[in-house]
Amino acid sequence: MHLSKLLILPAALLGIVSFTQLAAAQATRTWVSGVGDDVNPCSRTAPCKTFAGAISKTAAGGEINCLDPGGFGAVTIIKSMTIDCLYTEGGALAGGNGIVVNAQPTDVVVLRGLDIFGVNPPSNGVRFIQGGALHIQNCRIKRFNAVNSRGISFAPSGASELFVSDTVISENGNGTTGAGIEIEPTGTGSAKVVLNRVQVNNNVTGIRAEALAGVGPINVSIDNSETSGNAIHGISARSAGSSLHMLVTNTTSSQNTDHGIRSANSANAIIRVGNSNVTGNGIGTGVINGGQILSYGDNHINGNTVDGPNPPDILKQ
């Protein structure tokens, strides 16, 4: 009898220790440092070295912060969380994908203050596959310059939202493929996208939305932004018949080799433009195979090699 009790006690203690270790491994806030180590608990006094090392020790809904400047590597995010390095250099030097979001349908992911830089061979700066919403704030995403590479690839398989603000996206794509920001839901996925104070420059195409057959509606709002110096189009919307509505306001599309703004392949690809500048492009505005561009009547569309068709005015609301 006494022997049984003696055997039970160590087992119980082991269970308590294991539970304590598990709880410690799932902190609400964790830290990374350029001089950290991934064997650490990722606390402020014992930070981890990489985002990948910290994510397994961060609870769902928690936050990873950067203690000091460093390159913290690529990471795949599978739960609600924030990575915030706004007040120091939070680098993610990546071959392949920089940051992949493949979370649950209601999860919210926030990326703030990151410098995401592609190295050979790069794929995408940020690759979104599944989740409720992705917020990208005050980031720099550049040089994902392989064939079909994107700065941001937003390809949700469900109903998802993307919010990008105060972010610079440049030097993404190669040849005739890839983009700074590409919005292309898969399956029956749908997308709500808001871009505000975003600079999308020197990519293959700047901002590209593609509605494949059978996908849900795509709604994109671009405000106070710039898409310039891109090798093909500044802003492009194409639809195979699904609903794709884009609103462009207070935005400049300039010095793009092909179109400043282009809508193609379906009357369901509709771009509404207000108080914006389209200048210095090969073609200012273009509608291809039934696409639509509508104007609020207060744009400046001139100084292009070919200004393109003057978009018909729509009523101001």
C-alpha positions as CSV (number, residue, x, y, z in Angstrom):
1,M,0.0,0.0,0.0
2,H,2.8,2.4,0.9
3,L,4.7,1.4,-2.2
4,S,1.7,2.3,-4.4
5,K,1.4,5.7,-2.8
6,L,5.1,6.3,-3.3
7,L,4.7,5.4,-7.0
8,I,1.6,7.6,-7.5
9,L,3.3,10.7,-5.9
10,P,6.1,11.0,-8.5
11,A,3.6,10.4,-11.3
12,A,1.4,13.2,-10.0
13,L,4.4,15.5,-9.6
14,L,5.5,14.7,-13.2
15,G,2.0,15.7,-14.4
16,I,2.2,19.0,-12.6
17,V,5.6,19.7,-14.0
18,S,4.5,18.8,-17.5
19,F,1.4,21.1,-17.2
20,T,3.6,23.9,-15.9
21,Q,6.0,23.5,-18.8
22,L,3.1,23.5,-21.3
23,A,1.6,26.6,-19.7
24,A,5.0,28.4,-19.8
25,A,5.4,27.4,-23.4
26,Q,2.2,29.3,-24.4
27,A,2.8,32.8,-23.2
28,T,0.6,35.6,-24.2
29,R,3.6,37.8,-25.1
30,T,6.9,36.5,-26.3
31,W,10.1,38.1,-27.5
32,V,12.8,37.6,-30.1
33,S,16.3,39.1,-30.2
34,G,19.2,39.1,-32.6
35,V,21.2,37.5,-29.8
36,G,18.4,35.2,-28.6
37,D,18.2,31.4,-28.7
38,D,15.3,29.2,-29.7
39,V,15.9,26.9,-26.8
40,N,14.9,29.8,-24.5
41,P,11.3,30.3,-23.3
42,C,11.0,33.5,-25.4
43,S,10.5,35.7,-22.3
44,R,11.9,39.3,-22.3
45,T,14.9,38.2,-20.3
46,A,15.4,35.0,-22.3
47,P,14.3,35.8,-25.8
48,C,14.2,33.4,-28.8
49,K,16.2,33.9,-32.0
50,T,13.5,33.4,-34.7
51,F,9.8,33.9,-35.3
52,A,9.6,30.2,-36.0
53,G,11.1,29.5,-32.6
54,A,8.8,31.9,-30.8
55,I,5.5,31.0,-32.5
56,S,5.2,27.6,-30.8
57,K,5.6,29.2,-27.4
58,T,3.0,32.0,-28.1
59,A,-0.6,31.4,-27.2
60,A,-3.4,31.9,-29.7
61,G,-4.3,35.5,-29.8
62,G,-0.9,36.4,-28.3
63,E,1.9,38.6,-29.6
64,I,5.6,38.3,-30.6
65,N,7.7,41.4,-30.2
66,C,11.2,42.3,-31.2
67,L,13.6,43.3,-28.4
68,D,16.3,44.7,-30.7
69,P,17.2,44.7,-34.4
70,G,17.6,41.3,-36.1
71,G,16.8,39.0,-38.9
72,F,14.2,36.6,-37.5
73,G,13.5,34.4,-40.5
74,A,10.5,33.0,-42.2
75,V,7.5,31.6,-40.4
76,T,4.1,29.9,-41.0
77,I,1.2,31.2,-38.8
78,I,-1.6,28.8,-38.0
79,K,-3.5,30.7,-35.3
80,S,-4.6,34.2,-34.4
81,M,-1.6,36.3,-33.4
82,T,0.4,39.5,-33.8
83,I,4.0,39.9,-34.8
84,D,5.0,43.5,-34.0
85,C,8.4,45.0,-34.5
86,L,7.4,48.6,-35.1
87,Y,10.0,50.2,-33.0
88,T,13.1,48.3,-34.2
89,E,14.3,46.4,-37.2
90,G,12.3,43.2,-37.5
91,G,13.7,41.5,-40.6
92,A,12.6,38.4,-42.3
93,L,15.1,37.4,-45.0
94,A,13.5,34.6,-46.9
95,G,14.1,32.2,-49.7
96,G,10.7,30.7,-50.6
97,N,7.8,32.4,-48.7
98,G,8.6,35.0,-46.1
99,I,5.4,34.7,-44.0
100,V,2.6,32.1,-44.7
101,V,-0.8,32.5,-43.0
102,N,-2.8,29.2,-43.0
103,A,-5.0,29.7,-40.0
104,Q,-8.6,28.8,-39.0
105,P,-11.5,30.6,-40.8
106,T,-12.1,33.1,-38.0
107,D,-8.5,33.8,-37.0
108,V,-7.0,37.3,-37.2
109,V,-3.3,37.8,-37.9
110,V,-1.5,41.2,-37.6
111,L,1.9,41.9,-39.1
112,R,3.4,45.2,-38.0
113,G,6.7,46.9,-38.6
114,L,8.4,44.1,-40.5
115,D,11.0,44.2,-43.3
116,I,10.4,41.2,-45.5
117,F,13.2,40.7,-48.0
118,G,13.4,38.0,-50.7
119,V,16.6,36.0,-51.4
120,N,17.3,33.4,-54.0
121,P,15.1,31.6,-54.7
122,P,12.2,33.7,-53.4
123,S,8.5,32.8,-53.7
124,N,6.2,35.3,-52.0
125,G,6.7,37.9,-49.3
126,V,3.4,37.2,-47.5
127,R,1.3,34.2,-48.7
128,F,-2.3,34.1,-47.3
129,I,-4.1,30.7,-47.7
130,Q,-6.7,30.7,-45.0
131,G,-7.9,32.8,-42.1
132,G,-10.5,35.3,-41.1
133,A,-8.5,38.5,-41.6
134,L,-4.9,39.7,-42.2
135,H,-3.7,43.1,-41.2
136,I,-0.3,44.4,-42.6
137,Q,0.8,47.7,-41.2
138,N,4.0,49.7,-41.5
139,C,5.8,47.0,-43.4
140,R,8.4,46.8,-46.2
141,I,8.1,43.9,-48.7
142,K,10.6,43.8,-51.5
143,R,12.6,41.7,-54.0
144,F,10.6,38.6,-54.3
145,N,11.7,38.7,-57.9
146,A,11.3,35.1,-59.2
147,V,8.7,34.0,-61.9
148,N,5.2,34.2,-60.3
149,S,6.5,35.8,-57.1
150,R,4.3,38.4,-55.3
151,G,5.0,40.8,-52.5
152,I,1.6,39.8,-51.1
153,S,-0.3,36.8,-52.4
154,F,-3.8,36.9,-51.0
155,A,-5.4,33.6,-52.2
156,P,-8.1,32.7,-49.6
157,S,-10.1,29.5,-49.9
158,G,-12.9,30.9,-47.7
159,A,-14.4,34.3,-46.9
160,S,-11.4,36.4,-45.8
161,E,-10.3,40.1,-45.4
162,L,-7.0,41.9,-46.1
163,F,-6.1,45.3,-44.7
164,V,-2.8,46.9,-45.8
165,S,-1.7,50.4,-44.6
166,D,1.4,52.5,-44.5
167,T,3.4,49.8,-46.4
168,V,5.9,49.9,-49.3
169,I,5.9,46.9,-51.7
170,S,8.5,46.9,-54.5
171,E,10.6,44.8,-56.9
172,N,8.3,41.8,-56.9
173,G,7.7,39.4,-59.9
174,N,9.8,38.6,-62.9
175,G,9.3,39.0,-66.7
176,T,5.6,39.1,-67.3
177,T,4.4,37.2,-64.1
178,G,4.0,38.2,-60.5
179,A,2.8,41.4,-58.8
180,G,3.3,43.6,-55.8
181,I,-0.2,42.7,-54.5
182,E,-2.2,39.9,-56.1
183,I,-5.7,39.1,-54.9
184,E,-6.9,35.8,-56.3
185,P,-9.3,33.7,-54.2
186,T,-9.4,29.9,-54.8
187,G,-12.3,27.5,-54.9
188,T,-15.4,29.3,-53.7
189,G,-13.3,31.8,-51.6
190,S,-14.2,35.5,-51.5
191,A,-12.2,38.6,-50.6
192,K,-12.7,42.0,-49.0
193,V,-9.6,44.1,-49.4
194,V,-8.7,47.6,-48.1
195,L,-5.4,49.3,-49.2
196,N,-4.7,52.7,-47.6
197,R,-1.5,54.7,-47.9
198,V,0.3,51.9,-49.7
199,Q,3.1,52.4,-52.2
200,V,3.4,49.7,-54.8
201,N,6.3,50.5,-57.1
202,N,8.7,48.8,-59.5
203,N,7.0,45.4,-59.6
204,V,5.8,43.5,-62.7
205,T,2.2,44.5,-62.1
206,G,1.4,46.8,-59.1
207,I,-2.0,45.7,-57.8
208,R,-3.8,42.8,-59.6
209,A,-7.2,41.3,-58.7
210,E,-8.3,38.1,-60.5
211,A,-11.8,36.6,-60.1
212,L,-11.6,33.0,-61.3
213,A,-14.8,31.2,-62.4
214,G,-16.8,30.1,-59.4
215,V,-15.2,32.2,-56.7
216,G,-17.2,34.4,-54.4
217,P,-17.3,38.2,-54.7
218,I,-14.2,40.3,-54.6
219,N,-14.4,43.9,-53.3
220,V,-11.3,46.0,-53.2
221,S,-10.8,49.6,-52.0
222,I,-7.6,51.6,-52.8
223,D,-7.3,55.0,-51.1
224,N,-4.4,57.5,-50.7
225,S,-2.0,55.2,-52.4
226,E,0.5,55.1,-55.3
227,T,1.3,52.4,-57.9
228,S,4.1,53.5,-60.2
229,G,7.0,52.4,-62.3
230,N,5.6,48.9,-62.7
231,A,6.7,46.8,-65.8
232,I,3.1,46.1,-67.0
233,H,0.0,47.6,-65.3
234,G,-0.4,49.8,-62.3
235,I,-3.9,48.5,-61.3
236,S,-5.5,45.5,-63.0
237,A,-8.8,43.8,-62.5
238,R,-9.8,40.7,-64.5
239,S,-12.8,38.4,-64.1
240,A,-13.9,35.2,-65.6
241,G,-17.5,36.1,-64.8
242,S,-17.5,36.4,-61.0
243,S,-18.2,39.7,-59.3
244,L,-15.1,41.9,-59.0
245,H,-15.7,45.5,-57.8
246,M,-12.8,47.9,-57.2
247,L,-12.9,51.5,-55.9
248,V,-9.9,53.7,-56.5
249,T,-9.8,57.1,-54.8
250,N,-7.1,59.7,-54.1
251,T,-4.6,57.5,-55.7
252,T,-1.8,58.0,-58.3
253,S,-1.0,55.4,-61.0
254,S,1.9,56.7,-63.0
255,Q,5.0,55.7,-65.1
256,N,3.7,52.1,-65.6
257,T,4.9,50.6,-68.9
258,D,1.5,49.4,-70.0
259,H,-1.8,50.5,-68.4
260,G,-2.3,52.8,-65.5
261,I,-5.7,51.2,-64.8
262,R,-7.0,48.2,-66.7
263,S,-10.3,46.2,-66.4
264,A,-10.7,43.1,-68.5
265,N,-12.6,40.0,-69.6
266,S,-16.1,40.6,-68.1
267,A,-18.6,43.3,-67.4
268,N,-18.5,42.1,-63.8
269,A,-15.0,43.5,-63.5
270,I,-15.8,47.1,-62.5
271,I,-13.3,49.7,-61.4
272,R,-14.7,53.0,-60.1
273,V,-12.2,55.9,-60.0
274,G,-12.5,59.2,-58.1
275,N,-10.1,62.1,-57.4
276,S,-7.1,60.2,-58.8
277,N,-4.2,60.8,-61.1
278,V,-3.4,58.6,-64.1
279,T,-0.3,60.0,-66.0
280,G,2.9,59.0,-67.6
281,N,1.8,55.5,-68.5
282,G,1.9,53.7,-71.8
283,I,-1.9,53.7,-71.8
284,G,-3.9,55.6,-69.2
285,T,-7.0,53.6,-68.9
286,G,-8.0,50.5,-70.7
287,V,-11.1,48.2,-70.9
288,I,-10.6,44.8,-72.5
289,N,-13.2,42.3,-73.5
290,G,-16.1,43.9,-71.7
291,G,-14.3,45.2,-68.6
292,Q,-15.7,48.5,-67.1
293,I,-14.0,51.6,-65.7
294,L,-16.3,54.3,-64.4
295,S,-15.4,57.8,-63.2
296,Y,-16.7,60.2,-60.6
297,G,-15.7,63.0,-63.0
298,D,-12.9,64.5,-60.9
299,N,-9.8,62.6,-62.1
300,H,-6.8,63.7,-64.0
301,I,-6.2,61.2,-66.8
302,N,-3.6,62.8,-69.2
303,G,0.0,62.9,-70.1
304,N,0.0,59.2,-71.0
305,T,1.4,58.0,-74.3
306,V,-2.3,57.1,-75.1
307,D,-4.7,58.4,-72.5
308,G,-7.2,55.6,-73.4
309,P,-11.0,55.8,-73.4
310,N,-12.4,58.5,-71.2
311,P,-14.3,56.6,-68.5
312,P,-18.0,57.4,-68.4
313,D,-19.1,59.4,-65.5
314,I,-21.2,57.9,-62.8
315,L,-23.4,59.8,-60.3
316,K,-21.6,61.2,-57.3
317,Q,-23.2,59.8,-54.1
